[in-house]
Structures are given as C-alpha cells and as structure tokens.
Amino acid sequence: MGTFLRLLVLLAALTVLSPGSARAEWLQARSGHFTIYSEDNEKKLRDFAEKLEKFDFLLRHVTGVDDPEAGSPVHVYLLANEAKVKGLARNPDIGGFYTTSDRFAYAVLARGEKDGAFDFGAQEILFHEYTHHFMLHHFPAAYPAWYVEGFAEFFSTVKFPRDGSIEFGHIPVARVPGLVLGSIYPLKELFARDTEGLKRADGDRYYGTAWLLVHYFQYRDSRREEFVHYLNDLAKGVPDMQLDSYFAGGLAGMERDLRAYMRQRLTMSRLAPNVATVGEIAITPVEPARAALVGDELRLMGHPRTDEFPALVASIRQTAAKFPSSAYAMALLAEAERQAEQADAALADADRAIAIDPGLSRAFGTKAQIWLERAQESGKEEDWLAARGAILKANRADMEDPVPLALFYRYHAMRGGPMPEVAYDGLYKAYGLLPQNPDYRLALVHALAAKGDYAAASRLLDPLAYSPHASEGRDMALQLKAQFDAAAKGKGISAAP
C-alpha cells in the first residue's frame, strides 16, 4: 500500500480538539523577523515565536540566503477563534491569511490546534504564506504558478521534534484525499494554468501535485537539472518554450515517473538539534489602548468598503476616548479619519498624537498624506512646504518606516522637475524594507522606467505579472511588462506612467 493511501486509511478517523483556555491579556513577542500579538500565555507565545524563527532559519539554510537585511518584521496576529479570522477575511472558507499594509507584512490566524488530521492548522497556513513572503523578498522572479504554490506547500509541513531538530519534506496530510481519491493533476494542465477558478477538490489535487513535483525535484537528482534549465529559461523570458523538450520523455514521461514516485516511501529531511539560531525573543504586555484596538486596526488595514468607514471610525473614536493619553490610539484614529475623507479631524487628531509623543512617525505620515493631497489640489507653496515638513519629521522619527520614504519620492514626483537622487534612494529603501507591497514595487518600477532602465523595470514586475492568482493588478503588470520589454528592445513604444 502506497504512503499516501496508508495515510488516508490510518488518519481518516483522527481529530485533534482545540483546547479551551481562559481569557488572557494581549502579549507581544518581538524576535529578529517577527512581531507576534496573542492573548495566549507567555510560554505558548515564546514557543510559537521560537518555531517561527527556526522556520526562517530553515528557509535561509536550505536556500543559502545569508543576507542580514531582513526587511520589516512580519506581524502575526493570533486571534481567539477562526470566526474572527473569517470575518476579517470576508470569506467563510479562509482559516488564515497574509497580506501587507503600507508599513509591514502581516498574517492573521486563529490560536489553537487544527480540528482534524486533514484540516489546515494555523502553523501550516503561516508557514505556507511566510514561504511566499520569503521567496518574494529574496528570489523575486517569473516562476510558474504551480512552483510558487508547490514550494510553499513543501515548507508548510515543517515539524519541530522535542530533541530540537527541524524536519521538512513531510507529506501535507490535508492534500492526501485529493491526491489519492482524485489522482494527481495532469501535468500539461498544471504547467499551463494558475489557481484561478479551482474548486476545493481540484484545488487539493492542484496544490498536492505541485507539492509532489517540488518534492520530486528536491530528492531526484536525475530530474533536477532538467527542472533548473526550465526555470532559468522561463525567468529569462525565452520565447516559444516547448515544455516537452525540457524533460526526458516529455511531460507524459515525467507524469508516469511522478505517479510511480508517489507510490514509494517518500523521503524527508532533518536538521540536527541546536543547528538553528533563534536569537533573543522579548515578550511584553501590549499597552491597553493597543490591545483594545487590535480588531479595529486589522479592519482598517483590510481596506474597508466606503460604507464601512462610519462605523469603523466611530468605534476607534469611542475606544480612543477611553485612553486619552495614548498616542497610538490618536494616531490610529487620525489614519482612519484620513481614509474616511475626514481630513480636518485627521489633522487635529494627528496633532494630538504628536503632542503626546513628538516622535510618532505614523502621525506625521498621516499629516504628510493629507497635505500632499491638499497641495496637489491647491498648488499653494505653503501646502507643499507643510507636506515636505511632515515627511521629513516622519522620517527622522523612524528611519525604518517605509511610508515617509515613499512619500518623499511621491512629493517630488507630484511637484515635477528633476528628481533628486536622494528621493530615488528613499524609494529604493522603502521597497527594500517591504518588497512584498505591490504599491512600493510599482512605484520603483515606474521610477526605473522614468530613468530609462526598462529592462530592470520589467524584471521587477515579474512577481506581479506571474502571480499564481488572477487579479486586475496582474493584468496591469503584464501589460506594463510588454511595454517595457518593447521599449528595452528599442521598438519605440513609450512606457506610459
């Protein structure tokens, strides 16, 4: 009996019940690559933070990344239950999600164990999404959709035995039913499509087969060179690639080999105990105002609809009134008011936040965005000066905040005239801190195109243009990429901003 079928038979009846826990205060864990918020007890939070740092170490170890520049830490919010996560995601089928704000990438998950052996746990979801985050930071390129998802699936099942070792390459049990009962996804279709429109059963087959292929190429030397050749040509944009020519026996031959591989006992890998470097983990209580506003801040970062803003602003304002000495609460209220087009109120509350904490970058950033909008409309020099002054103060308050860095470039772009080199430097740094944010990536793309470096602009678009998930942003990136490629070849096609 094959490994997958044995798993299906042995695990079908198993369930893992989520343990109940008393309500606790919000705690924050800070480590080298993560900032985690949770109401769990300190020991559980520290254990979780250590696992995340070990996971980051594993990715760096396996991929050979020794770059100390980690970018902005990923924020992880562990909520009390999945219902809250689904509400924030506006999707009843999502148990956790990852996205970016304008300051950091963040993930939202439910605490506790998964309900059953064939369900996805919070840890697996986070590891999958963080692998995407890591790939986009260190290896942005034109990867096929199946490889992006298969690579993330491969690392989603990492385990941490009690002896301190790290195991990876395990079978993603949640994909087993789709692979065993529905068989592997046909490779010609897998290579040709993205994840758009996949139903649950087909999705399990698609993701499961993508995982199986990555596992296959990881542990089968005979096929690895073929795969690397294929990926390199794809990244170079080699025209008219014939898939069958890259693999011995074509895709049909590789599919036969893959089916045989699935029936074997599959290999997994292990890092010896104490190899991973975790670093310091600092756990502190979350200030009461911030703890009370976790849900509202997540809703604000989730791009509320226009009709949702009145209730959201009112909720934040009500909570902020309970904490009149909290600069954080006032700054968050100012951001909400600005997005709700209540500019005067936003400026007033940003000033209140600054009066409490004169070094609060996000309050100055809110003021800068409002003054930029006003200056663009009025053209008045005093409005431009107010915007520039707020940007500089925001940057001085926190030089690792990407918002004022990007706003400084935007300020000069809006004013017109020659772009100072320091503005390019700021935009480069904003992108370097958070390359996962599509707005910063696109801003840098247009900056490179404006300097005439169309080839670099085109390459920078690759992760957006070849995203596994269909979107208007992907369509736009593909169109821009075609324009830049043509301009780089000297065909005279202008690259419109």
ABEGO torsion letter per residue (X at the ends): XBAAAAAAAAAAABBBBBBBBBBBBBBBBBBAABBBBBABBAAAAAAAAAAAAAAAAAAAAAAGBABABAEBBBBBBBBABAAAAAAAAGBAABABBBBBBAABBBBBBBBEBBABAABBBAAAAAAAAAAAAAAAAABBBBBBAAAAAAAAAAAAABBBBAAGBBBBGBBBAAAAAAAAAAEBBBAAAAAABBABGBBAAAAAAAAAAAAAAAAAAAABAAAAAAAAAAAAAAAAGBBGBBAAAABBGEAAAAAAAAAAAAABBBBBBBBBBGABBAEBBBBBBBBAAAAAAAAAAAAAAAGBBAAAAAAAAAAAAAAAAABAABAAAAAAAAAAAAAAGBAAAAAAAAAAAAAABAABAAAAAAAAAAAAAAAAAAGBAAAAAAAAAAAAAAAAABAABAAAAAAAAAAAAAAEEBBBAAAAAAAAAAAAABAABAAAAAAAAAAAAAAGBAAAAAAAAAAAAABABBBAAAAAAAAAAAAAAAAAAGAGBBBBX
